[in-house]
Amino acid sequence: MSTVFPGVSSQQHASLRSRVWIALAGATLGCWSMWSFAETGLGVDSGRSTALTPLLGIADEGLDPRGSSWLRPTARRSPSGNLYQCPARSAETPDSADWNFSGVLRVGGVVNSGDEDNALRQRYVHWDSGLILGLLDISVVRPADGSYAQFRASRINEDDQYYQAVFGRAGAYKVQAFLRESPNILSDNAKSIWNGVGSNRLTLIDGLAPGASSPAQVAAASAAASNRMLSIRREKQGVEFNAYLSPQWTVFANVSDEQRRGERVFGGPFYFNYSASADGGVLETIKPVADSTINLKGGLRYAGNTWRAEFRYAGSFYRDRYTRFDYESPFSLYPFLPNAASAPVFQGQFAMEPDNNYHNLQASVTRRLPANGELSLTAGAGRMSQNDTLIAPVNCQGVFGVDANGSGQPEPDNPLLYSCANWNTPDSLSRRTADLRIDTSLIRAHVVLRPVDALSLRGDLSFNREDYRSTYLALNPLTGQYGYVTENGSQGSINPAAPSGAGFWDANLNPSVVTRIRSIPIDKQTTDLSLGGEWHVSKANALDLDMDFQRYEPTHRERSQLDDLRSKLTWINRSLDGLTLRSSYSHSSRSGDAYDYDPYVFAYSTSLPGYVVPPDGTPAYTVDAMRVYDLADRIQNKYTFTATVAPRHDMTVNATVRAERNGYAAVLGRQHSDTTGATLQWEWQPSPSTSASAYLGYDTSELVLANIGDQDAGSDPSLGGAAYPDDGRWWARDEQRTRSAGASFFHDFGKLRFDTHWNYLRARGTTRYQFVTASALAYFPDGTRVPGNEFPPLKYAVNSLSVGVSMPLGSRFALRIFDNVERGRVSDWHYLGFDANRVYDHRVYADGGPQSYNANLLGMLLSIAL
């Protein structure tokens, strides 16, 4: 069981963590501002670092006293008005040597105290007390021919380290090899009632019997289990190669292999455990993670005066060590049918992620045009495929279902009992492998013209298509039955009268069962046309206009055509010295053809010849007023306003206000989604030896949706009908609010360098709801208790302060001492009570949820110039 913290996206959380660790272990930050702490947005493996080598390894040797330019002493600014970072001090090497050598070794240790193993704090950086390799950086250069080589390494522990070697010759070739390992700690307080955690076979611990344990016995076993850490370790290695074949031709290639090893919480159902609390089971199991992905890229580039071209191949190959994941359930099953018995089903299974391959070929040609223009044409084709071996629908032995006459044998007088032997073998599959693929195609034309210096025009036309090849039909050749066995036979062993019964359709025994019988091929085609231009009205004003039309045409979806017309206007003003204003407004209107609330009939048993409509009609599983958010009509408006002020040459103030409004034409479904945000940033760089910055941020979001509870009362799909009466309607409003702040200060006193950094983030989320009557809600333990109209708020806060001092010890040595104090507070109602009990009747949970923490990290690093 996991929960996303309110108002904190995974990207925001990762950015926050990077800010904290950059602050604590980075060396002297000098002219770095709070801007520097944001995510760099670099591509995968473009840069490798640990928390001890922040910002791609800018070291703490100090900053270059010359600043960012030899020509002027003041700080330089980007075209947007923001101050550039000050560069680190360059290594001094003799110019007369055949090979110039430079290097730094940074070693030391850290002491981690407080809540040392808290998963919330240590999610992506697992600090252990002990020795560390902060950085090893060795470079050699031969000026005579431009040859060079470099080796970089950093190691916090065996789960958090990287090594990188690069060599080549400027203007000729470059070869790079790397190894990177990084942690992803998911839980520090998981409890397991199974043996075999980390493998694909979970068996109950001693004292628990499969299919014969009471909730009290399971609760006692869970309480006695020790806490364990669940994490995924990522290890990636690769080689990259670039070479100039001639002044015009370049060849490039790279290959990488990433392995993931560990475990995470997962599901494990044995039918519902809410309407019948003493039956079935809802299990939170622990699933193994043992897979790898090989990525290949390669190509050829041509760059001439008039023509440019590129030919590229990309491939990806995913492999999972396991095909299936099995687990034992401790609970017995009881049938809803009086005077009957459930089959002894206690084994569950899941198929693991399938092995798959991806290939893509792409070619592009660009030609210069008159009027300072360019025309580019791109064509590409790809294929995604998976042909993994399929597992049998069940892994039980003997029988599953309900024994109505006590014989224990499937027979005409016992039609609700089924033989496992007809379903636990690959012979029960319509084919042995997946044999699925998606073919993709791309055609794109892009043109840019600049007829005069003040005006540039651009246009883009693209066509993308995805075609699904080969669908899977679930037909058991041994029995002639369509569909699959739900929840490994547990549903049919408890409630054979459920809408889908045991899960499969039979023309003789179960002719009215509604069940899924085939995969759904969602082909899609997208056509985009965009036109735009930028006009410099004057030296102080510029306008940019973009118009975009997109037609999206999926198959087997609620709509077969969706049109989205978007426009965006941007205005930039520099009329006043030291002030740059940017504002933009975009509008999008999305609509489509007639909406089909149930386009998947062909994939269900209702489409089979021989299907018998029940006396009350085929159950309506979807209400006709529902609109899925990605295909619903939508009006979107976005606003952004930014002011960048330079009150003096060494200072910048930046303020941004943004808002987004999405309105959906839906009676049921997502109705509107709004976000609003504001940031205020200040940075000051009076000299390379002093800098300071501060930051404030505020973000809010709101999501409103509506739905209706079905009453299992017929085949009428209309809103307000027998199956979906108005008294089952409900609404939910999710509100998220995030506040963030930060500050930093650095000063070089000559004999020592001092830096301090403070970061704060606080998020709060609430979910409110309203309903017409209690029948709109799915489950009440006592049948009468109706909750209020709001869940408890979700709260998340992190407060971090770092202080560091760097002291030069002669010409070759420097000592850095740093301390980071961090406090995290989290309140998540999903996990309330899990500290005392994680077993509730037939519901078993493994993860105890995120925990608040207080932690301190004290470190010392000795830098040695090699």
C-alpha positions, 0 to 999 in steps of 0.5 A: 500500500502506498500513498503519494504525498499531497501537493508533492509530485515525485519530481518535486520530491526528487528536486527537494532531496537534491537540494538538501544533499547538494547543500550538505555535501557540495562543496563551496557553492560560491556564486551558485544561486537557488536557481542552481538547486533545481533539477537540471533536466539532463537526459539519462546518463548525461551526467553521473554523480552522487550526493557528494558530487553535486551539480555534475561534480563542480568541486569545492576547490574554490571559485575562480577569482576572475568570475565568469569572464576575463573581460569584465569583473562583474557577474554575467547574465543570461538573455533572460536577465538571470546571473550566470554561475561562477566557475570553479577554480581551474587546475593549474598544469604546466604548459610545457609538459608532454602530458598535463596531469591534474587530479583531486582525491576527496576522502573522509567519513560521515556519522549518521544519527537520529532516525538513521534508516527512515525510508522517507529521508533515505529514499534515494541516498542511503547514508551509512556511518563510515568511510566514504570516497567523496570524489576521485577525479584524474585528468590527463591532456596532451596539448600537442594533439588534443588527446585526453583521458579522465577518470571520475569516481564517488562512493557513499556505500555499495548501493550508491556509487559511480565510476566513469572513464573517458578518453579520446582526441579532440576533433577525432573521437571520444570513448566513455564507459561508466558504472552507476549504482543507486538506491531506491528505498521504499519502506523501512518498516515492512512486516511479512507473514511469508518466507521467501521475500525477494524470490518469486515464491512466498510460503507462509511462515511457521505457525500459519497453515495455508487455507486454514489459519484464523485472523487471530493467528495471522495477526499474531504472526504479523505482530511478531514479525520484525521490521524489514527494509524494502528497496530496489537497487539499480545498477547501470553500466554502459559504453559510448562512442563518438567519432569524426569520419571526416569534417562532415560525417560523424558516427555515434553509438552507445549501449547500456545495461540496467539491472534492478534488484530488490522487492516492493509491496504488491497485491494479492486478492482472494475475492472481496473482503468487505461485504462478507468480512469473514471470507476471502482475503485482501493481501498485501504481498511482497513482490520480487524485482529482478529485471534488466533493460539493454538500450542501444543507440547508434547512427550517422550524421552529415553536416554540410553547408547546405545539407544536414542529415541523420540516420539513427537506430534505437533499440530497447530489450527488457527481460525479467528473471521471473515469469510468475509470482506465487504466494500462499493465502492463510485463510480458508474460503466459505461459499455464499451458497447454503449447504455447500463447501468451497474448494480448498484454494489457497494458492495465488499467482501473478504473471510478471512483466513480460519480456519485450523488444523495441526497435526504431529506425529514423532518418532526417534530412535538412536543407537551407532555404532562401530567406534564412530558412531551413526545411527538415523532413523526418521519417521513422518506423518502429516495432514494439513486441512481446512474445513471452511464454504465457502462464496457465490461468491457475496453479491450483491442484484438484478442484476449484469452485463450490462443492454443492453436493459434497462429492468433491468431484466435478460432475453434472450434479455438481456444476459449480465445481471445476477441475484444476487439471483443465486450467493449470496447464499451458494446454488450456491456452489458445496459444503458448506465447503472447505473440503481440506487437505494435508497429509505429510510423512517423512522418514529419516536416518542419520549416523555419523562415526568417525573411527579415531580422525582426520576423521569423516564421515556423511550421510543423506537420507530423503524422504518427500512427500505432498499429496493434498486430495480433489480439489474444482470444482467451479460449480453452481448447481443453474445455471449449470455454472462453475467458479466464479464471478470476483470482486464481479460482477464489472468486468462483469458490466463494460466490459462483453467482457473482456477475462473472462467476468463476470467470469463464463463459460456457455455452452450456453451463454458464451461457449468461456469464459476462467476462473478458475474452480478448485483448483490446487493440487500441490503434491510434493515429495522430496528426499535428499541424502547427504554425507560429512566428516571432516578431520583434516589434521593437528593441524592447518588445517581442511577440510570439504566436503559436497555433496548433491543431491536433487530430487524435483518432483511436480505435476501440475507444469511447471516441474515434476522433478528437480534435484539439485546437490550441493557441499561445501568445507570448509577450516579452518587454524590456522597456525599462532598464534592469526589468524584463517582463514575460507573459503568456496566455494559451487556450485549448479547446478539445471536442470530438465525435459522438461518445460511445460509453461502452466501446468494448462489447466485442472483447466480452462474452456478450459478443459470442454466438450462444450468449444468453441474455439473463432475464433481467438483461445484461448487467450495465457495467458502465453508466452512459453519462460517464466521460473518461477525462482524456477523451472528454470535451475540455476547455483549457486556459493557461496564464504565466507572468514573470518579472525579472528585475536587476536592481543592481549589477550583482543582484536579481529578483525574479517573480513568477505567477502561473495558473491553469484552468481545465473545465470538462464537459462531463456530468460524471467523471472529471469536471475541472482541474485547476492549478495556481502557483507563485514563486519569488527568488532573490540572488546576490553575487557581489563578488566571486567570494560572496553570494546569497540567495533566497526563495519562496514558493506557493502552489495549489491545485484542485481536482473535482470529479463526480461518479455514481454507485451502481445498485446491481439492479438491471441492464439500464445504463442511463443515469437515473435508471434502475442500475444507476439511480440518482440517489447513488450519485457522489462528488469528490473534491481533492485540494492540494497546497504546497509551500516551499522556501529556501536560503543560502549564503557563501563567503570566502574569508581567505583562510576558510570558506563558509556556506549555509543552506536552509530548505523547507517544504510543507504540503497539505492535501484534503479530500472532501466528498458529498453524496445523495444517500449512503447507497452511493458509498461502497462499504460500511462495516456495520451497515448503518454508519455513514462517515462525514464529508471529509477525510483527515488531511494528508500532511508532509513537511521537511525542514533542513539546515546545512552548515559547511566550512572549508579550510585550505591546508597549504597548496595541495590540501583542504579540509571540509567539515559539514553538518546537516540537520533535517526534520521530516513530519508526515501524517497519512490517514491511510496508515493510521493504526498500522503501528499496532496492527496490520491485520484486520479480519481477512485483510493483511497489510505489509507496509507500515507507511511513511514515518516522521523523523529527526536526523543529523549527518556530520561529515568530514572530507579531506581534499588532496590535489594530486 
